[in-house]
């Protein structure tokens, strides 16, 4: 067994975690011109871009839960208990600030300094770069308990502190002096926020009162009162309309008009829990909110009357999931039901494919805002385009609900047996493979059949409409709709004819079953018993074929692998075990930090999904056996499993990671010019720069104009006149251009280009990098002119031809710019082969070059032949 714990599975990522009760922090990237929202999730924080709400960065984990967040242009600050950490690039910890004796609950970046306040009354000013304490203030929590903190705009080195006793204090952190004390409004201050107007701040109190106060004049300009309890957040619009938004513990948001001094609009139940943070983007009609309901929402103000609508959302379960199930045959979507009453679909590909199917509210309790928790669900995709394909059982309810995955809504049918016993609840459900029928078991022992299209009752199993003398714990139907299998708390496993509903056979179990799972393709039926053991029954022979023991707690859930070879079980003993059915042995086992509640293996076998106690996420584990050979051996009965760390969130490949502005350019990766001397390296120039060098004559002939360009009219637009009192036109005289001789001086032709000069100097230095760089900058036509000028008749010399051959030889020897070397050599020989053939020294150099070319191409041809042979075998062999 490897040191990591599991031989088969490794942690991949977690789905459905977005936010908690910690207020978010906003950042604006000047280079990207984009806003980013930072939210805390447990021991790490996530960074999302506001435009798409796509995750762009995930920080490294901290030793404890994050209690508060703050961000400036360069760094993100997170407090965990008494420790404050600074993160660069939204990921790496670059500095720790350790000096608090109590839990840190407030952070405020201010230029090159960071201000923090803890629950014990200490306020510390840190130097961000050095991590040293610049100033320490202490307040008595009984007289001035700091709960809010802000920097008034244009107030240099000033900080405004708000207390739970209601008083406010303005401090100069440079001189450590108290400048002014505001008496307050007989209510604890919960929020302080700077308004767009200088000297004016917004104050939120614990009584629900919002005060707009001028701190320079110590004058209250206006006040509002909300009826939903304390103010949890305040934010001012900066794009024009004088609006302030306030959040409440009930999840409502109110919008107040500062000019008319009245409530403009309100959004009730914007979040299912308290509003943790609400912030307007600078200069935009967009509001970003987050809450403890595991949701981030972006609102845009484009409605008539100043109202807002929901623009984008990322949300997961606000309460731990109870059951999960893969939906579809591709394994890319996972249905999850939570204790919050919602049914959601999470995509393993990208978050934009997530769906929220709604809340499972009872039709008989329409006035109730509390949704019913889904305990069991079953999904089928066979007829989901025609009618509902998902059926769910709810806690303490007999009626089961249907859901439509494509419309993302609850279905119209609420399936409840006729003449049902009072107090009975639905305990098991299964949909037939054809997708037409659903079989539902209840706590009173009934097993009923319904038509999914019409929702009509189609009969029940057993005499006196009772299939078991106890609670029905599991239901399954085979592939051909021939058998229905039921098990109950009466320790019996029964085999029924699906159509006639007659009992064929029953099997006595060793203990009461807790749950049941059927693998339809193989006909293997797994039952988890109350004595923590597992039995596997072959439904064809109707005999127990395997028995497994090893769990030390209730078995919560189980799932089969797609081929029916493995059975994966999770239990309250915090273990995940993999049983191999052919060998009848335990082949993998590992521990997790919290007990797993539900498990589902994808139909493709690539991912294992689990949910855990008191955790809101869905954890994905990759199947190592699909990536390479995995040696599985039977584990002994006394095997002690190793703890496996739960996977964390990973950044999507399609998203761009945001870095701080100054560090971004320093971290640009520079690729090496050549990975190895034995490799052939091509240039990065486009093909148009070298592929057409041998066809320049044809290109010029093709691009030659059909007719000569016509000369413009001789008369200018403004006719020249002779200065004087009487206007007269100037007579046409011979211009300087016509008198100039058209015979060019030989000195003009004898001027050498920069390439020829660098080529001559390269002969002495032995480095041809500079002339090669000049040739790379030339186009095909300019390159032809440069090579023509090497010959004596073009103004060059015989020695230059030899130097150029040496340059090509050095390019081939180094293996760099392989394509350019061949293209330049082909054009060079086309232009100068006749003159070179009459020079013995040049022919000797060309013969040496030919041997190097043949050797290089022989090595390449061997590699090509080997690769082509391997590809041909892979295409034709029967694997």
PyMOL commands that set and color helices and strands:
alter all, ss='L'
color gray80, all
select helices_A, chain A and resi 304-306+351-353+463-465+624-626+661-666+687-689+693-702+736-739+746-749+754-765+769-777+780-788+792-794+798-814+818-836+840-876
alter helices_A, ss='H'
color red, helices_A
select strands_A, chain A and resi 9-15+25-29+34-41+44-49+55-58+68-71+76-80+83-88+92-98+104-110+113-118+122-127+133-138+146-150+158-163+168-172+177-182+189-194+200-205+209-214+219-225+233-236+243-247+253-257+262-267+275-280+286-291+295-300+309-315+321-327+333-338+342-347+355-359+374-379+390-394+400-404+409-415+426-431+437-442+447-451+457-460+472-477+483-488+492-497+503-508+513-519+524-529+533-538+543-549+555-560+566-571+575-580+585-591+596-601+607-612+618-623+721-722+728-729
alter strands_A, ss='S'
color yellow, strands_A
deselect
rebuild
show_as cartoon
